[in-house]
Amino acid sequence: MTSDPVTLDDLPIRDEFRGRSPYGAPQLDVPVRLNTNENSYPLPEVVVEAIAKAVTAELRELNRYPDRDATALRTDLAGYLGGGLTPAGVWAANGSNEIQQQLLQVFAGPGRVALGFTPAYSMHPLLALGTGTRWVDGRRGPDFGLTTTDAAAQVAEHQPDLVFLCSPNNPTGTALDPAVVDAVLATAPGIVVVDEAYAEFARPGTRSALELLPAHPRLVVTRTMSKAFGFAGGRLGYLAAHPAVVDAVQLVRLPYHLSALTQAAARAALAHRDTLLGTVAVIKQQRDRIVSRLRELGLPVADSDANFVLFGVGGDQRAVWRGLLERGVLVRDVGLAGWLRVTAGTPQETDAFLTAMAELNTGNGVTT
């Protein structure tokens, strides 16, 4: 082997990957980490015990492959979503990222186009890149909203094979009016994916795209157990769609892509969903508290139906990010000039964040 250092530039990677960095948020050892939209609450002991028991039961048969169709898990997920869904209309994978990658693999790819309305989830264009799909950045309004007229016009212009809509949207937290989804479905020639990773945190009266599924065979709704369920380490995402869409996705899924341990752990978590989702209400309270207090400080804040808040700092967001970090609070710089995103955590974490923001706002004026 050569002793000379080898870099990416020395390897025959695809040209479109040159100069790029892997997706990820800073992982820093600080007292308050509010940068990745995780659920700040650890699993209750009763759930820990149930998952441990379920996983242990699988250990003696790890010499065998898992159920490649995850039938029991899909049955449980359909029961959780309700609305007449059956296991045939549900598919699961290692996080909603893998679900969305599979959708791009089968419905997009080389010679095809995917459209998303940015700022939105930054993995969508990266997944498009990885699958050889041409990505088109759609436009949002100055308030980060998306109207039926504007969304339909952009779809008509670009004729995408796959459209990504996010509700609630990341990083803005804004939810979509189902009329926007209807307008896009009426115009799009291909598949429409509504990413509802944060749906459980929506404010009362916010409607889910799940309601539209019966009338739209080209609609796909993706969700995750990472956020509201506090199951980020378990890596379980899923979709709901017409059974034909699930059949299509299985054409590209890797064999036995969900381990027996993952399936067992996810099923145990779903069986205790009332307990796990008990933290959603308090997280929403902290989210609304953040919105209210930041507005009292005179800062612009996007309305949020998620477990995070996008807020303006009135200046260089990098300076404010560093100021918060110096005070032991890690938030997310999502690359929007003048804006930062903070996860709604425990009351104590919210206290720390709001105290730090008040100091920055009135102390050295970096946000004004």
Residue, then its C-alpha position, 0 to 999 in steps of 0.5 A: m500500500t502507498s503511504d501517500p495520503v489519498t483524498l476524494d479528488d484522487l478517487p474516480i467518484r462521479d463528477e457531480f459529487r466532487g466538492r460536496s460534503p456529507y449531510g449532517a449537523p454538528q455533533l458537539d458536546v454541549p449541555v443543551r443540544l437543540n439542533t437535530n429535531e430529536n425528541s428530548y425525552p428518553l423512552p419511559e422504562v415500561v417501553v424500554e422493557a417492552i422493546a428489550k423483551a421483543v428484541t431478546a425474543e428474536l436473538r435465537e433466530l438471528n441465523r435466519y433472515p427477517d421477514r423481508d416484507a415486514t408484514a406484521l410491522r406494516t399491519d401495526l403501522a396501518g392500524y396506527l394511521g387508521g383511515g381504512l389503510t391496510p398493510a398493502g398500502v403501507w411500506a417501511a424502511n430504515g428511516s423516511n430517508e430510505i423510503q424517499q430514496q426508494l421512491l426516487q429510484v423507482f419513479a425518478g432517476p436518470g433522464r427524469v426530474a424531481l421538484g421541491f419547494t425550498p427552503a425545505y428538507s435538505m436531503h431531498p436534493l441530495l437523494a435526487l443527486g444520488t439517484g441520478t435525478r435532475w433536481v429543480d428548486g421551486r420557489r416559496g413566498p417571502d413568508f415561506g408559504l406556498t399558494t395553490t396558484d404558485a405551486a401548480a404553476q411551477v409544476a406545470e412549468h417543470q413537468p416533474d416526474l416526482v414532486f416533494l411537498c413537506s407538511p410541516n415543512n423543515p426548516t420553516g415548520t409551516a404546514l400546507d393547506p391540503a388544497v395545495v396538495d390537491a392543486v399539485l396532484a391535479t397538475a403533476p404528471g407523476i408522483v407527489v410525495v408529502d413528507e409528514a415527518y412532523a405531523e404529530f406535532a401539528r396544531p389543532g385543525t391542521r389536516s393531513a394529506l392522508e385524507l386525500l389518499p383514497a382519491h389519489p393513486r399517485l399520492v404518497v405520504t411519508r412519515t417517521m417514528s424518529k420524532a414524536f415517538g422518540f425512536a430516532g435511534g431505531r431508524l424506522g420510516y414508512l409510507a402510506a399510498h395506493p397498494a400499487v405504489v407499494d408494489a412498485v417500491q418493492l422492485v428496488r428495495l434491498p433484500y431483507h432491508l429491515s432487520a428482525l431487531t428493528q422490526a421487533a423494536a418498532r412493533a413494541a414501540l407502536a404497542h406503547r404509542d399512547t405512552l410514547l406520544g405523551t411527550v408530544a403535548v409538552i413539546k408543543q407547549q415549549r414550541d409555542r412558548i419559544v415562538s411567543r417569547l422570541r416575538e416579544l424580543g422583537l424577532p421574526v418567527a415562522d409559524s410552526d406546526a413542528n417540534f422546532v422553530l425557525f427564527g430571524v436574528g436580524g443580522d449574521q446568523r453565524a454570529v448568533w449561532r456562536g453566541l448561543l454555543e458559547r452559552g452551552v446551547l447548540v441550535r441549527d444554522v440551516g443556511l438561510a441568511g439571517w435565520l436559525r432553527v431551534t428544536a423544542g425540547t424540555p422546559q429546562e432546555t427551553d429555559a436555557f435557550l431563551t435565557a441565552m437569546a435574551e442575553l444576546n438580544t439585549g447584551n451585545g446586540v448581535t441580533t439587532 
